[in-house]
Amino acid sequence: MTVINKNIQITSKRENDIIDITEQTSKAVQESKIENGIVTVFVTGSTAAITTIEYEPGLQEDFPKMLSRIAPKDIKYAHDNTWHDGNGHSHVRASLIGPSLIIPFIEGHLTLGTWQQIVLLEMDARPRERKIILQIMGE
């Protein structure tokens, strides 16, 4: 089995950015020359997440609203008492979604559905530089 590691650098603009990284991930898999396997997509840091979504304007609006209902900004978070950085909600939201995703690929192509894209969700209260690690494994 072959294992190849690649990185994607992303600059977010603001909290609730949803950034489509499907093309970069697909390109990395194709460049690896591995035909069949899996790619793990992992974002470093504790205030961002990786998931799949239909990357369209309605869901780009709906998803942050859903997170606001589950982990609102305007309640008390003990994290903010410790660090005074106002992003306790960001940590909670990112933990709910998670930092990684595993996607199978067959004959060099990701096995995503027609309307399924891989996205980085920025949850921090300020713009951030994000490092996404791709670990491509297979034969």
Secondary structure, 3 states (H helix, E strand, C coil): CEEEEEEEEEECCCCCCEEECHHHHHHHHHHHCCCCEEEEEEECCCCEEEEEECCCHHHHHHHHHHHHHHCCCCCCCHHHHHHCCCCHHHHHHHHHHCCEEEEEEECCEECCCCCCEEEEEECCCCCCEEEEEEEEEEC
